[in-house]
Amino acid sequence: MAPSFAKVPSRQAAVPTLRGPQTFLGRSLVPSRQRVAVRADGSDGGRQPWDFVRFLKTVAYFNQPELPTPQKVLEQIKQAVTPAEKADSGAIVPVDLPAVGPSAAAAVAVGVEPTPGIVMVTGATGGVGRRVVARLLAAGRSVRALVRDLEKARGLLSDLPVAPGGRLELAAADVTQRQTLLPEMFDGVRSVVCCTAVKVQPKEGDTVDRAKYFQGIKFYDPEIVGDTPESVEFVGMCNLLDAAAEGLGTEEGILLLHHSGQSAARWGALDDVVMGGVSSSGLELESGAGEGGQAAWVFSGNVSTDNFGGFASVRTRNLDPPLDLSPYAGVELRLLGDGQRYKFIVRPDTNWDGIAYTLSFDTQPGVWQTIRLPFADFFPVFRARRLPIAAPGTAAGSAGANGPQPPLDPSCIASIQIMLSKFEYDGQLNPSFRRGPFRLPIAHIGSYLPTHVPPRFVHVSSAGVTRPNRPGINVDMEPPAVKLNDALGGLLTWKLEGEDALRGSGVPYAIVRPTALTEEPGGMPVELDQGDTVKGKISREDVADLCVALLGCPAATNTTFEVRSTVPFSQQWTGPAAGEPAPSAAAWPGRLAAAGLLRGVTGRTVEGVYTGRRPEEEALQAAGVKREAPTPAAV
């Protein structure tokens, strides 16, 4: 959503008090005497003329229809003139799969519990990709396979068994062409396993099923077929991140308000004038009001208890489309406190006076503080009265405004609001409320990821990507891909560029660098390493198990590592010896946790310094090299 800005409604001068009963939009404009029972300071407060004009402006500001933007007009025209074409294109194609029995599931599953959200697998018809799809389906996961050729995908994937809760969808797209990655393909996608790779084949040709390439042991003089390494490994990665990152979530989160002036919506004052009060407030960007002399948004005004009022707030106009914060754990505020308790209010629909979800937070006077409000802690309220939480699966609004409500659904947020009020909930009073002027500078409001988030983007790269042009390396002792990097269009170089794009995206990731991939059985003895020095081979079966396990392994988040088998390259692996137990795929989480993987280790050479097994910043600091913080790569 493009940020737009508008000043909050200005505070108007008082107008004569209205006489006699008045109504607007079916509600009384005169404060109900029932509200007198709850007072912030034990008194009724004074009486002042009610600013009816400001009331009307407030109601109009939050209820007037949004004017369509040129982009929305174009989208509506496109939908109106091409519905048949869109339906025929089959952007997302469901696939009927055979149900799996318990024994079959045990043979391929890796012990991952089904979780909400779709896992997208790119390169899903390749050697690793189709195995990843099989394991996810057997674990009861919802999978969306991103493929170029639908018919080929159906032929390779339509007979995969699926456990209860699992499903398979196909989406036809080309990662090298951004326009083919349609928004609907990424609806509901919360994880990605990227198995996309440039096509390599023997110069002498290959069989229809690419047996020469897939076997991985015997060397054939290779060549690139089709798209270049740059377009697949780097541009394709950037396109995929651009399309998927919003649904996966990033470390930076979504900024709802920022001291740079950015805002996700237009804000307006929503004070107790709507119930006959005279409090007033606003939200303005002030230079020098933030930390270190930076600008900050300042929520300020005056709260009066006259006319039985007692609250001031600022609220966004209804967001169109609603904000999807489901990849995140909650909302974070960075602010300069004043010692009072405030409310953060989220509304799941566009109703002017409907059910909201609220969480109060305390501030420390004169202290900049970061406040995190988990979505799981928000509770439903209606006009400052708490409502019970309904059983899981209850539809929002099904019990009316007074009945149990479902927990907050962060995937559909229609508006947000910050309030200072003398009222707490259920007739209780705010214990730290003070009448009079208030001022709350806010550096930012945004979303934040869970503390122990597992990788949400698992990328299968390759061992050797940092070795071309590494100082002191003996190319003749390296695998063929390193020797032939230039002849293959910079294959490893562009794979590394793709890795860098992912590392700079802010999406929680894990980058797997397997050694030579083979068609040997799984269950090989394996080892993990960092620094990009290992050689050898590994079965695609084991790499697929690893990729699925990574989706539930927070210890591997934001790490880059190599994986290989300890079986000698020249020795054929046929499985465990007679009498030896086969290594379980479910052992991967334990292996990953025990590996001690370090964040920031890439094995890259930076400004002539090979960073090895140390985090880049640490290695460069030890070498006396200073550099600016890396920025995300872009096409």
Summary of the structure (lengths in Angstrom):
residues: 635
radius of gyration: 29.2
end to end distance: 21.3
largest distance: 96.3
contacts: 2026
relative contact order: 0.11
helix: 25%
strand: 25%
